[in-house]
Amino acid sequence: METVGVIGGRGGFGKWISNLCEQRSLPVIASDIDSEISNREVVRRAPVVFVCVPIGATRVVLEEIERDLTSDHLLVDLTSVKTPFVEVLSRLPSEVLSLHPMFAPTVGSGYGQSCVSCSIRSGHRSRQVTSWLSDRGVRMIPMEPEEHDRMMAVVQGLTHFQAISAAHCMMRLGFDVQGSVDVSSPVYRLRLAMIGRILGHDPRLYAEIQTCNPYIPDVLRTLADSSALLQGQVESKDVAGLVDECEKIRHAFGDFTARSVVESERIIAALAQTAS
């Protein structure tokens, strides 16, 4: 059995990878800040190496272990941003598989969850890891690094920014968040729960996603333009203009709108049942 190395083994995904390996009876060695084993020693002892470190530390770690990687290694990184690291990943002599699990490591096995897979330099080990995760029920979605970052600029960048901005606004207003729950709709409670979920996780992760993905600034500038347009219609009490913009949006979203109504009703019903 091949040994699996995990750099960043004390973090959420470091522990998640280690647990999956142990379930397959695969030997695991892990390093982290101030651990007895170094990152370079992990690479020297393990042919398959997962890098599960914060975005801001990824380049430093990759450059640190670069000299110890060989053509017999597989390097797997789990960063949420891809394009800033393509240059260093491409020059590594090993197989390189760049993954982005679209779920928190607290979900357990990952069954039914999605994971983006960017193959930088594929080989038999990278195919084994991809199959291994697929066998665990994880939906593997192949993408190019640039396609991934452009998609994540909206999927993560836009949605996280809106949630943080809404929370920041509530804070500045001195708004009674807890009190508002008693007089809220199910949709508001669901939205508030998503805001609270983001606030409850590591703020550095969200800050690094916002600042490291090169495509997020353009998305946020477009958001600012859209907000300014709609705000102007609100302030001028332009009901017809707001209705027209909503109709344009609904047309652009197509059938997704109707499906979302059905799906959200299921979610609301499930929440109501849980609350009772």
PyRosetta script that sets phi, psi and omega in degrees:
from pyrosetta import init, pose_from_sequence

init()
pose = pose_from_sequence("METVGVIGGRGGFGKWISNLCEQRSLPVIASDIDSEISNREVVRRAPVVFVCVPIGATRVVLEEIERDLTSDHLLVDLTSVKTPFVEVLSRLPSEVLSLHPMFAPTVGSGYGQSCVSCSIRSGHRSRQVTSWLSDRGVRMIPMEPEEHDRMMAVVQGLTHFQAISAAHCMMRLGFDVQGSVDVSSPVYRLRLAMIGRILGHDPRLYAEIQTCNPYIPDVLRTLADSSALLQGQVESKDVAGLVDECEKIRHAFGDFTARSVVESERIIAALAQTAS")
pose.set_psi(1, 137.1)
pose.set_omega(1, -178.9)
pose.set_phi(2, -81.1)
pose.set_psi(2, 140.5)
pose.set_omega(2, 177.1)
pose.set_phi(3, -78.0)
pose.set_psi(3, 139.5)
pose.set_omega(3, 177.1)
pose.set_phi(4, -108.0)
pose.set_psi(4, 129.8)
pose.set_omega(4, 176.7)
pose.set_phi(5, -102.0)
pose.set_psi(5, 141.1)
pose.set_omega(5, 179.0)
pose.set_phi(6, -127.0)
pose.set_psi(6, 113.7)
pose.set_omega(6, 174.6)
pose.set_phi(7, -95.0)
pose.set_psi(7, 120.4)
pose.set_omega(7, -170.9)
pose.set_phi(8, 94.8)
pose.set_psi(8, 37.2)
pose.set_omega(8, -172.0)
pose.set_phi(9, -68.6)
pose.set_psi(9, -17.2)
pose.set_omega(9, -179.9)
pose.set_phi(10, -88.0)
pose.set_psi(10, -11.4)
pose.set_omega(10, 179.9)
pose.set_phi(11, -78.1)
pose.set_psi(11, 174.9)
pose.set_omega(11, -176.5)
pose.set_phi(12, -57.5)
pose.set_psi(12, -54.1)
pose.set_omega(12, -178.4)
pose.set_phi(13, -76.1)
pose.set_psi(13, -25.8)
pose.set_omega(13, 173.6)
pose.set_phi(14, -61.4)
pose.set_psi(14, -44.2)
pose.set_omega(14, 177.3)
pose.set_phi(15, -67.6)
pose.set_psi(15, -37.0)
pose.set_omega(15, -179.0)
pose.set_phi(16, -63.1)
pose.set_psi(16, -46.4)
pose.set_omega(16, 178.2)
pose.set_phi(17, -63.5)
pose.set_psi(17, -44.2)
pose.set_omega(17, -179.9)
pose.set_phi(18, -59.8)
pose.set_psi(18, -42.5)
pose.set_omega(18, 179.6)
pose.set_phi(19, -63.8)
pose.set_psi(19, -42.2)
pose.set_omega(19, 178.8)
pose.set_phi(20, -62.8)
pose.set_psi(20, -41.0)
pose.set_omega(20, 179.0)
pose.set_phi(21, -64.4)
pose.set_psi(21, -43.3)
pose.set_omega(21, -179.4)
pose.set_phi(22, -63.8)
pose.set_psi(22, -33.3)
pose.set_omega(22, 176.8)
pose.set_phi(23, -65.7)
pose.set_psi(23, -24.9)
pose.set_omega(23, 177.2)
pose.set_phi(24, -96.8)
pose.set_psi(24, 9.7)
pose.set_omega(24, -179.8)
pose.set_phi(25, 60.0)
pose.set_psi(25, 33.6)
pose.set_omega(25, 177.0)
pose.set_phi(26, -93.5)
pose.set_psi(26, 131.7)
pose.set_omega(26, 177.0)
pose.set_phi(27, -62.5)
pose.set_psi(27, 137.6)
pose.set_omega(27, -178.8)
pose.set_phi(28, -127.5)
pose.set_psi(28, 134.0)
pose.set_omega(28, 168.6)
pose.set_phi(29, -123.3)
pose.set_psi(29, 141.7)
pose.set_omega(29, -173.7)
pose.set_phi(30, -136.6)
pose.set_psi(30, 148.3)
pose.set_omega(30, 174.9)
pose.set_phi(31, -126.3)
pose.set_psi(31, 160.4)
pose.set_omega(31, 175.7)
pose.set_phi(32, -163.2)
pose.set_psi(32, -176.7)
pose.set_omega(32, 179.4)
pose.set_phi(33, -59.6)
pose.set_psi(33, 128.1)
pose.set_omega(33, 177.3)
pose.set_phi(34, 65.8)
pose.set_psi(34, 18.1)
pose.set_omega(34, 176.6)
pose.set_phi(35, -79.3)
pose.set_psi(35, 160.2)
pose.set_omega(35, -178.7)
pose.set_phi(36, -66.3)
pose.set_psi(36, -34.9)
pose.set_omega(36, 179.5)
pose.set_phi(37, -94.4)
pose.set_psi(37, 139.1)
pose.set_omega(37, -178.7)
pose.set_phi(38, -89.1)
pose.set_psi(38, 165.5)
pose.set_omega(38, 176.9)
pose.set_phi(39, -60.9)
pose.set_psi(39, -41.4)
pose.set_omega(39, -178.3)
pose.set_phi(40, -67.6)
pose.set_psi(40, -34.7)
pose.set_omega(40, 178.2)
pose.set_phi(41, -68.0)
pose.set_psi(41, -36.4)
pose.set_omega(41, 175.9)
pose.set_phi(42, -57.5)
pose.set_psi(42, -46.1)
pose.set_omega(42, -179.1)
pose.set_phi(43, -64.3)
pose.set_psi(43, -39.6)
pose.set_omega(43, -178.9)
pose.set_phi(44, -68.1)
pose.set_psi(44, -25.8)
pose.set_omega(44, -175.7)
pose.set_phi(45, -101.4)
pose.set_psi(45, -13.5)
pose.set_omega(45, -175.2)
pose.set_phi(46, -127.0)
pose.set_psi(46, 126.9)
pose.set_omega(46, 178.6)
pose.set_phi(47, -75.6)
pose.set_psi(47, -19.6)
pose.set_omega(47, 177.4)
pose.set_phi(48, -117.9)
pose.set_psi(48, 121.1)
pose.set_omega(48, -174.2)
pose.set_phi(49, -125.6)
pose.set_psi(49, 122.9)
pose.set_omega(49, 174.3)
pose.set_phi(50, -98.9)
pose.set_psi(50, 130.1)
pose.set_omega(50, 175.8)
pose.set_phi(51, -104.5)
pose.set_psi(51, 109.4)
pose.set_omega(51, -175.1)
pose.set_phi(52, -121.8)
pose.set_psi(52, 61.3)
pose.set_omega(52, -176.6)
pose.set_phi(53, -116.3)
pose.set_psi(53, 164.8)
pose.set_omega(53, 177.4)
pose.set_phi(54, -57.2)
pose.set_psi(54, 154.1)
pose.set_omega(54, -178.1)
pose.set_phi(55, -54.0)
pose.set_psi(55, -44.0)
pose.set_omega(55, -177.1)
pose.set_phi(56, -65.2)
pose.set_psi(56, -19.1)
pose.set_omega(56, -179.6)
pose.set_phi(57, -100.6)
pose.set_psi(57, -5.8)
pose.set_omega(57, -171.7)
pose.set_phi(58, -62.6)
pose.set_psi(58, -50.2)
pose.set_omega(58, -177.5)
pose.set_phi(59, -61.9)
pose.set_psi(59, -42.4)
pose.set_omega(59, -179.8)
pose.set_phi(60, -59.9)
pose.set_psi(60, -44.2)
pose.set_omega(60, -179.2)
pose.set_phi(61, -67.0)
pose.set_psi(61, -44.1)
pose.set_omega(61, -179.7)
pose.set_phi(62, -61.4)
pose.set_psi(62, -42.6)
pose.set_omega(62, 179.7)
pose.set_phi(63, -69.7)
pose.set_psi(63, -30.0)
pose.set_omega(63, 178.0)
pose.set_phi(64, -66.1)
pose.set_psi(64, -41.6)
pose.set_omega(64, -173.9)
pose.set_phi(65, -95.3)
pose.set_psi(65, -3.0)
pose.set_omega(65, -174.4)
pose.set_phi(66, -54.9)
pose.set_psi(66, -42.6)
pose.set_omega(66, -174.9)
pose.set_phi(67, -69.9)
pose.set_psi(67, -17.5)
pose.set_omega(67, -177.5)
pose.set_phi(68, -97.0)
pose.set_psi(68, -9.7)
pose.set_omega(68, 179.0)
pose.set_phi(69, -80.7)
pose.set_psi(69, 145.7)
pose.set_omega(69, 178.4)
pose.set_phi(70, -128.5)
pose.set_psi(70, 178.1)
pose.set_omega(70, 178.3)
pose.set_phi(71, -68.4)
pose.set_psi(71, -13.7)
pose.set_omega(71, 178.3)
pose.set_phi(72, -88.8)
pose.set_psi(72, -3.4)
pose.set_omega(72, -178.8)
pose.set_phi(73, -91.7)
pose.set_psi(73, 159.3)
pose.set_omega(73, 164.0)
pose.set_phi(74, -120.9)
pose.set_psi(74, 125.0)
pose.set_omega(74, 175.8)
pose.set_phi(75, -106.5)
pose.set_psi(75, 123.2)
pose.set_omega(75, 178.6)
pose.set_phi(76, -119.0)
pose.set_psi(76, 119.4)
pose.set_omega(76, 174.8)
pose.set_phi(77, -106.4)
pose.set_psi(77, 151.6)
pose.set_omega(77, -177.1)
pose.set_phi(78, -120.9)
pose.set_psi(78, 35.8)
pose.set_omega(78, -178.8)
pose.set_phi(79, -74.4)
pose.set_psi(79, 154.4)
pose.set_omega(79, 179.1)
pose.set_phi(80, -84.7)
pose.set_psi(80, -9.5)
pose.set_omega(80, 178.9)
pose.set_phi(81, -127.4)
pose.set_psi(81, 139.5)
pose.set_omega(81, -172.3)
pose.set_phi(82, -112.7)
pose.set_psi(82, -49.5)
pose.set_omega(82, -169.4)
pose.set_phi(83, -59.5)
pose.set_psi(83, -33.4)
pose.set_omega(83, 179.3)
pose.set_phi(84, -63.5)
pose.set_psi(84, -16.8)
pose.set_omega(84, -174.5)
pose.set_phi(85, -111.8)
pose.set_psi(85, 2.5)
pose.set_omega(85, -178.2)
pose.set_phi(86, -60.9)
pose.set_psi(86, -40.7)
pose.set_omega(86, -176.5)
pose.set_phi(87, -61.3)
pose.set_psi(87, -47.8)
pose.set_omega(87, -178.3)
pose.set_phi(88, -74.0)
pose.set_psi(88, -36.1)
pose.set_omega(88, 178.1)
pose.set_phi(89, -65.5)
pose.set_psi(89, -37.2)
pose.set_omega(89, -176.7)
pose.set_phi(90, -69.1)
pose.set_psi(90, -26.3)
pose.set_omega(90, -177.6)
pose.set_phi(91, -90.0)
pose.set_psi(91, -5.4)
pose.set_omega(91, 178.2)
pose.set_phi(92, -67.6)
pose.set_psi(92, 144.5)
pose.set_omega(92, -178.3)
pose.set_phi(93, -78.2)
pose.set_psi(93, -10.3)
pose.set_omega(93, -174.3)
pose.set_phi(94, -88.2)
pose.set_psi(94, 172.7)
pose.set_omega(94, 163.0)
pose.set_phi(95, -64.4)
pose.set_psi(95, 145.5)
pose.set_omega(95, -179.0)
pose.set_phi(96, -134.7)
pose.set_psi(96, 124.8)
pose.set_omega(96, 177.3)
pose.set_phi(97, -125.9)
pose.set_psi(97, 120.2)
pose.set_omega(97, -177.7)
pose.set_phi(98, -106.7)
pose.set_psi(98, 112.7)
pose.set_omega(98, -175.5)
pose.set_phi(99, -110.0)
pose.set_psi(99, 152.4)
pose.set_omega(99, 171.8)
pose.set_phi(100, -137.9)
pose.set_psi(100, 95.1)
pose.set_omega(100, 176.3)
pose.set_phi(101, -65.4)
pose.set_psi(101, 125.5)
pose.set_omega(101, -178.2)
pose.set_phi(102, -90.9)
pose.set_psi(102, 47.4)
pose.set_omega(102, -179.9)
pose.set_phi(103, -160.6)
pose.set_psi(103, 162.2)
pose.set_omega(103, 177.4)
pose.set_phi(104, -80.9)
pose.set_psi(104, 151.2)
pose.set_omega(104, -179.6)
pose.set_phi(105, -67.2)
pose.set_psi(105, -7.8)
pose.set_omega(105, 179.3)
pose.set_phi(106, -79.4)
pose.set_psi(106, -2.8)
pose.set_omega(106, -175.5)
pose.set_phi(107, -75.9)
pose.set_psi(107, -9.1)
pose.set_omega(107, -179.9)
pose.set_phi(108, 93.9)
pose.set_psi(108, -123.1)
pose.set_omega(108, -174.1)
pose.set_phi(109, -71.1)
pose.set_psi(109, -23.0)
pose.set_omega(109, -175.1)
pose.set_phi(110, 88.0)
pose.set_psi(110, 6.0)
pose.set_omega(110, -177.9)
pose.set_phi(111, -58.9)
pose.set_psi(111, 128.5)
pose.set_omega(111, 178.6)
pose.set_phi(112, 82.9)
pose.set_psi(112, -2.5)
pose.set_omega(112, -179.9)
pose.set_phi(113, -92.4)
pose.set_psi(113, 164.2)
pose.set_omega(113, -178.6)
pose.set_phi(114, -104.0)
pose.set_psi(114, 148.0)
pose.set_omega(114, 176.4)
pose.set_phi(115, -140.9)
pose.set_psi(115, 122.2)
pose.set_omega(115, 177.2)
pose.set_phi(116, -78.1)
pose.set_psi(116, 137.7)
pose.set_omega(116, -177.6)
pose.set_phi(117, -124.1)
pose.set_psi(117, 115.1)
pose.set_omega(117, 176.3)
pose.set_phi(118, -108.7)
pose.set_psi(118, 110.6)
pose.set_omega(118, -178.4)
pose.set_phi(119, -88.7)
pose.set_psi(119, 110.2)
pose.set_omega(119, 179.7)
pose.set_phi(120, -85.9)
pose.set_psi(120, -45.8)
pose.set_omega(120, 174.7)
pose.set_phi(121, -147.2)
pose.set_psi(121, 101.3)
pose.set_omega(121, -172.1)
pose.set_phi(122, -84.8)
pose.set_psi(122, 161.4)
pose.set_omega(122, 178.4)
pose.set_phi(123, -171.8)
pose.set_psi(123, -170.4)
pose.set_omega(123, -172.8)
pose.set_phi(124, -68.1)
pose.set_psi(124, -33.3)
pose.set_omega(124, -179.6)
pose.set_phi(125, -71.3)
pose.set_psi(125, -40.4)
pose.set_omega(125, 178.9)
pose.set_phi(126, -65.3)
pose.set_psi(126, -36.6)
pose.set_omega(126, 177.2)
pose.set_phi(127, -67.6)
pose.set_psi(127, -34.5)
pose.set_omega(127, 177.7)
pose.set_phi(128, -65.3)
pose.set_psi(128, -43.1)
pose.set_omega(128, 179.9)
pose.set_phi(129, -65.0)
pose.set_psi(129, -42.5)
pose.set_omega(129, 178.5)
pose.set_phi(130, -61.6)
pose.set_psi(130, -44.8)
pose.set_omega(130, 178.4)
pose.set_phi(131, -65.1)
pose.set_psi(131, -38.9)
pose.set_omega(131, 179.6)
pose.set_phi(132, -60.2)
pose.set_psi(132, -45.5)
pose.set_omega(132, 178.8)
pose.set_phi(133, -68.5)
pose.set_psi(133, -38.2)
pose.set_omega(133, 176.9)
pose.set_phi(134, -61.3)
pose.set_psi(134, -39.8)
pose.set_omega(134, 178.7)
pose.set_phi(135, -64.7)
pose.set_psi(135, -24.4)
pose.set_omega(135, 177.7)
pose.set_phi(136, -83.4)
pose.set_psi(136, 2.9)
pose.set_omega(136, 178.2)
pose.set_phi(137, 91.7)
pose.set_psi(137, 6.1)
pose.set_omega(137, 178.1)
pose.set_phi(138, -81.0)
pose.set_psi(138, 130.8)
pose.set_omega(138, 178.3)
pose.set_phi(139, -82.0)
pose.set_psi(139, 110.8)
pose.set_omega(139, -178.4)
pose.set_phi(140, -88.8)
pose.set_psi(140, 124.2)
pose.set_omega(140, -176.2)
pose.set_phi(141, -118.1)
pose.set_psi(141, 106.3)
pose.set_omega(141, -178.8)
pose.set_phi(142, -71.2)
pose.set_psi(142, 137.4)
pose.set_omega(142, 178.2)
pose.set_phi(143, -150.7)
pose.set_psi(143, 154.9)
pose.set_omega(143, 169.1)
pose.set_phi(144, -80.9)
pose.set_psi(144, 151.8)
pose.set_omega(144, -177.8)
pose.set_phi(145, -54.8)
pose.set_psi(145, -44.1)
pose.set_omega(145, -179.2)
pose.set_phi(146, -66.2)
pose.set_psi(146, -42.1)
pose.set_omega(146, 177.4)
pose.set_phi(147, -59.5)
pose.set_psi(147, -42.1)
pose.set_omega(147, 178.8)
pose.set_phi(148, -59.2)
pose.set_psi(148, -50.4)
pose.set_omega(148, -174.9)
pose.set_phi(149, -67.7)
pose.set_psi(149, -35.8)
pose.set_omega(149, 176.5)
pose.set_phi(150, -65.2)
pose.set_psi(150, -40.4)
pose.set_omega(150, 177.9)
pose.set_phi(151, -66.4)
pose.set_psi(151, -44.5)
pose.set_omega(151, -177.8)
pose.set_phi(152, -69.5)
pose.set_psi(152, -20.7)
pose.set_omega(152, 176.8)
pose.set_phi(153, -61.1)
pose.set_psi(153, -27.6)
pose.set_omega(153, 175.8)
pose.set_phi(154, -97.7)
pose.set_psi(154, -50.7)
pose.set_omega(154, -175.6)
pose.set_phi(155, -57.7)
pose.set_psi(155, -42.9)
pose.set_omega(155, 179.2)
pose.set_phi(156, -104.8)
pose.set_psi(156, -54.0)
pose.set_omega(156, -173.7)
pose.set_phi(157, -57.5)
pose.set_psi(157, -52.9)
pose.set_omega(157, -177.8)
pose.set_phi(158, -66.1)
pose.set_psi(158, -48.2)
pose.set_omega(158, -175.1)
pose.set_phi(159, -69.2)
pose.set_psi(159, -40.8)
pose.set_omega(159, 177.4)
pose.set_phi(160, -64.0)
pose.set_psi(160, -43.4)
pose.set_omega(160, -178.6)
pose.set_phi(161, -61.8)
pose.set_psi(161, -42.8)
pose.set_omega(161, 178.7)
pose.set_phi(162, -62.6)
pose.set_psi(162, -41.4)
pose.set_omega(162, 179.9)
pose.set_phi(163, -65.5)
pose.set_psi(163, -45.8)
pose.set_omega(163, 179.9)
pose.set_phi(164, -65.6)
pose.set_psi(164, -40.1)
pose.set_omega(164, 178.8)
pose.set_phi(165, -63.5)
pose.set_psi(165, -42.0)
pose.set_omega(165, 179.1)
pose.set_phi(166, -63.2)
pose.set_psi(166, -43.3)
pose.set_omega(166, 178.8)
pose.set_phi(167, -65.1)
pose.set_psi(167, -39.6)
pose.set_omega(167, 178.8)
pose.set_phi(168, -63.5)
pose.set_psi(168, -41.3)
pose.set_omega(168, 177.7)
pose.set_phi(169, -61.9)
pose.set_psi(169, -46.6)
pose.set_omega(169, 178.5)
pose.set_phi(170, -59.1)
pose.set_psi(170, -40.7)
pose.set_omega(170, 178.8)
pose.set_phi(171, -61.9)
pose.set_psi(171, -46.0)
pose.set_omega(171, -178.5)
pose.set_phi(172, -67.1)
pose.set_psi(172, -30.8)
pose.set_omega(172, 177.8)
pose.set_phi(173, -76.3)
pose.set_psi(173, -13.1)
pose.set_omega(173, -173.7)
pose.set_phi(174, 67.6)
pose.set_psi(174, 33.2)
pose.set_omega(174, -172.7)
pose.set_phi(175, -73.5)
pose.set_psi(175, 138.7)
pose.set_omega(175, 178.9)
pose.set_phi(176, -82.5)
pose.set_psi(176, 87.9)
pose.set_omega(176, -176.4)
pose.set_phi(177, -62.4)
pose.set_psi(177, -49.4)
pose.set_omega(177, -177.7)
pose.set_phi(178, -62.8)
pose.set_psi(178, -42.3)
pose.set_omega(178, 179.2)
pose.set_phi(179, -65.2)
pose.set_psi(179, -29.3)
pose.set_omega(179, -178.0)
pose.set_phi(180, -68.6)
pose.set_psi(180, -23.0)
pose.set_omega(180, -177.2)
pose.set_phi(181, -63.0)
pose.set_psi(181, -34.7)
pose.set_omega(181, -176.8)
pose.set_phi(182, -68.8)
pose.set_psi(182, -20.0)
pose.set_omega(182, -178.1)
pose.set_phi(183, -121.5)
pose.set_psi(183, 30.3)
pose.set_omega(183, -173.6)
pose.set_phi(184, -109.2)
pose.set_psi(184, 162.3)
pose.set_omega(184, 174.5)
pose.set_phi(185, -84.6)
pose.set_psi(185, 162.8)
pose.set_omega(185, 175.9)
pose.set_phi(186, -58.2)
pose.set_psi(186, -37.3)
pose.set_omega(186, -179.8)
pose.set_phi(187, -64.6)
pose.set_psi(187, -41.2)
pose.set_omega(187, 178.2)
pose.set_phi(188, -63.9)
pose.set_psi(188, -43.3)
pose.set_omega(188, -179.8)
pose.set_phi(189, -63.3)
pose.set_psi(189, -37.7)
pose.set_omega(189, 178.4)
pose.set_phi(190, -66.3)
pose.set_psi(190, -44.1)
pose.set_omega(190, 178.3)
pose.set_phi(191, -62.5)
pose.set_psi(191, -44.1)
pose.set_omega(191, 180.0)
pose.set_phi(192, -64.1)
pose.set_psi(192, -36.8)
pose.set_omega(192, 178.5)
pose.set_phi(193, -63.7)
pose.set_psi(193, -39.2)
pose.set_omega(193, 179.0)
pose.set_phi(194, -67.5)
pose.set_psi(194, -37.6)
pose.set_omega(194, 175.9)
pose.set_phi(195, -63.9)
pose.set_psi(195, -45.9)
pose.set_omega(195, 179.0)
pose.set_phi(196, -62.5)
pose.set_psi(196, -35.0)
pose.set_omega(196, 179.1)
pose.set_phi(197, -63.0)
pose.set_psi(197, -43.5)
pose.set_omega(197, 179.1)
pose.set_phi(198, -65.9)
pose.set_psi(198, -43.6)
pose.set_omega(198, 179.7)
pose.set_phi(199, -65.0)
pose.set_psi(199, -25.8)
pose.set_omega(199, -177.2)
pose.set_phi(200, -80.5)
pose.set_psi(200, -9.4)
pose.set_omega(200, 179.5)
pose.set_phi(201, -101.4)
pose.set_psi(201, 178.3)
pose.set_omega(201, -175.1)
pose.set_phi(202, -61.2)
pose.set_psi(202, 115.5)
pose.set_omega(202, -178.3)
pose.set_phi(203, -64.5)
pose.set_psi(203, -26.5)
pose.set_omega(203, 178.9)
pose.set_phi(204, -64.1)
pose.set_psi(204, -37.0)
pose.set_omega(204, 178.2)
pose.set_phi(205, -58.3)
pose.set_psi(205, -48.0)
pose.set_omega(205, -178.1)
pose.set_phi(206, -68.9)
pose.set_psi(206, -36.3)
pose.set_omega(206, 178.2)
pose.set_phi(207, -65.0)
pose.set_psi(207, -40.9)
pose.set_omega(207, -178.9)
pose.set_phi(208, -72.0)
pose.set_psi(208, -34.4)
pose.set_omega(208, 174.7)
pose.set_phi(209, -61.4)
pose.set_psi(209, -44.5)
pose.set_omega(209, -178.6)
pose.set_phi(210, -64.1)
pose.set_psi(210, -40.8)
pose.set_omega(210, -171.7)
pose.set_phi(211, -92.5)
pose.set_psi(211, -17.7)
pose.set_omega(211, -176.6)
pose.set_phi(212, -98.4)
pose.set_psi(212, -23.3)
pose.set_omega(212, 178.2)
pose.set_phi(213, -79.6)
pose.set_psi(213, 115.5)
pose.set_omega(213, -173.6)
pose.set_phi(214, -68.4)
pose.set_psi(214, -12.1)
pose.set_omega(214, -176.7)
pose.set_phi(215, -97.1)
pose.set_psi(215, -6.9)
pose.set_omega(215, -178.8)
pose.set_phi(216, -68.7)
pose.set_psi(216, -41.4)
pose.set_omega(216, -179.7)
pose.set_phi(217, -53.9)
pose.set_psi(217, -41.8)
pose.set_omega(217, 178.8)
pose.set_phi(218, -64.0)
pose.set_psi(218, -39.2)
pose.set_omega(218, 178.3)
pose.set_phi(219, -62.8)
pose.set_psi(219, -43.5)
pose.set_omega(219, -177.9)
pose.set_phi(220, -70.3)
pose.set_psi(220, -31.8)
pose.set_omega(220, 174.7)
pose.set_phi(221, -66.0)
pose.set_psi(221, -39.4)
pose.set_omega(221, 176.3)
pose.set_phi(222, -65.3)
pose.set_psi(222, -39.4)
pose.set_omega(222, 176.3)
pose.set_phi(223, -60.1)
pose.set_psi(223, -43.6)
pose.set_omega(223, 179.9)
pose.set_phi(224, -62.1)
pose.set_psi(224, -40.2)
pose.set_omega(224, 178.1)
pose.set_phi(225, -64.5)
pose.set_psi(225, -43.8)
pose.set_omega(225, 179.2)
pose.set_phi(226, -63.9)
pose.set_psi(226, -42.1)
pose.set_omega(226, 179.9)
pose.set_phi(227, -63.4)
pose.set_psi(227, -41.4)
pose.set_omega(227, -179.7)
pose.set_phi(228, -64.0)
pose.set_psi(228, -41.9)
pose.set_omega(228, 178.7)
pose.set_phi(229, -61.2)
pose.set_psi(229, -50.9)
pose.set_omega(229, -177.2)
pose.set_phi(230, -69.0)
pose.set_psi(230, -36.3)
pose.set_omega(230, 177.2)
pose.set_phi(231, -62.5)
pose.set_psi(231, -40.9)
pose.set_omega(231, 178.2)
pose.set_phi(232, -60.5)
pose.set_psi(232, -39.5)
pose.set_omega(232, 178.8)
pose.set_phi(233, -68.6)
pose.set_psi(233, -35.4)
pose.set_omega(233, 177.0)
pose.set_phi(234, -65.7)
pose.set_psi(234, -48.1)
pose.set_omega(234, -176.3)
pose.set_phi(235, -65.9)
pose.set_psi(235, -32.0)
pose.set_omega(235, 178.9)
pose.set_phi(236, -89.2)
pose.set_psi(236, 2.7)
pose.set_omega(236, -179.2)
pose.set_phi(237, 56.4)
pose.set_psi(237, 40.7)
pose.set_omega(237, -178.7)
pose.set_phi(238, -87.1)
pose.set_psi(238, 80.2)
pose.set_omega(238, -178.6)
pose.set_phi(239, -61.9)
pose.set_psi(239, -44.7)
pose.set_omega(239, -178.5)
pose.set_phi(240, -61.6)
pose.set_psi(240, -39.0)
pose.set_omega(240, 179.5)
pose.set_phi(241, -66.4)
pose.set_psi(241, -41.3)
pose.set_omega(241, 177.8)
pose.set_phi(242, -64.3)
pose.set_psi(242, -42.9)
pose.set_omega(242, 178.3)
pose.set_phi(243, -61.4)
pose.set_psi(243, -42.8)
pose.set_omega(243, -179.5)
pose.set_phi(244, -62.1)
pose.set_psi(244, -43.0)
pose.set_omega(244, 179.1)
pose.set_phi(245, -64.7)
pose.set_psi(245, -40.8)
pose.set_omega(245, 178.3)
pose.set_phi(246, -62.9)
pose.set_psi(246, -38.8)
pose.set_omega(246, 178.0)
pose.set_phi(247, -65.3)
pose.set_psi(247, -39.2)
pose.set_omega(247, 177.9)
pose.set_phi(248, -62.8)
pose.set_psi(248, -43.7)
pose.set_omega(248, -179.3)
pose.set_phi(249, -63.8)
pose.set_psi(249, -45.7)
pose.set_omega(249, -179.2)
pose.set_phi(250, -61.4)
pose.set_psi(250, -39.8)
pose.set_omega(250, 177.5)
pose.set_phi(251, -64.3)
pose.set_psi(251, -41.5)
pose.set_omega(251, -179.5)
pose.set_phi(252, -64.7)
pose.set_psi(252, -34.2)
pose.set_omega(252, -179.4)
pose.set_phi(253, -78.8)
pose.set_psi(253, -19.1)
pose.set_omega(253, 175.7)
pose.set_phi(254, 61.1)
pose.set_psi(254, -139.7)
pose.set_omega(254, -176.4)
pose.set_phi(255, -65.9)
pose.set_psi(255, -16.9)
pose.set_omega(255, -179.5)
pose.set_phi(256, -58.4)
pose.set_psi(256, -33.7)
pose.set_omega(256, -178.5)
pose.set_phi(257, -61.5)
pose.set_psi(257, -49.4)
pose.set_omega(257, -178.6)
pose.set_phi(258, -64.4)
pose.set_psi(258, -40.8)
pose.set_omega(258, 178.3)
pose.set_phi(259, -64.1)
pose.set_psi(259, -36.0)
pose.set_omega(259, -179.9)
pose.set_phi(260, -66.8)
pose.set_psi(260, -35.4)
pose.set_omega(260, 177.5)
pose.set_phi(261, -62.2)
pose.set_psi(261, -45.0)
pose.set_omega(261, 179.9)
pose.set_phi(262, -64.7)
pose.set_psi(262, -46.1)
pose.set_omega(262, -177.8)
pose.set_phi(263, -65.2)
pose.set_psi(263, -41.5)
pose.set_omega(263, -179.7)
pose.set_phi(264, -66.9)
pose.set_psi(264, -32.8)
pose.set_omega(264, 176.5)
pose.set_phi(265, -64.1)
pose.set_psi(265, -38.8)
pose.set_omega(265, 176.8)
pose.set_phi(266, -63.5)
pose.set_psi(266, -43.6)
pose.set_omega(266, -179.6)
pose.set_phi(267, -63.7)
pose.set_psi(267, -43.8)
pose.set_omega(267, -179.9)
pose.set_phi(268, -63.4)
pose.set_psi(268, -41.5)
pose.set_omega(268, 178.5)
pose.set_phi(269, -63.4)
pose.set_psi(269, -39.6)
pose.set_omega(269, 179.0)
pose.set_phi(270, -66.7)
pose.set_psi(270, -39.3)
pose.set_omega(270, 177.7)
pose.set_phi(271, -64.3)
pose.set_psi(271, -41.7)
pose.set_omega(271, 179.4)
pose.set_phi(272, -62.7)
pose.set_psi(272, -39.7)
pose.set_omega(272, -179.8)
pose.set_phi(273, -67.2)
pose.set_psi(273, -38.3)
pose.set_omega(273, 178.3)
pose.set_phi(274, -65.8)
pose.set_psi(274, -41.5)
pose.set_omega(274, -178.1)
pose.set_phi(275, -66.2)
pose.set_psi(275, -30.6)
pose.set_omega(275, -179.5)
pose.set_phi(276, -80.9)
pose.dump_pdb("model.pdb")
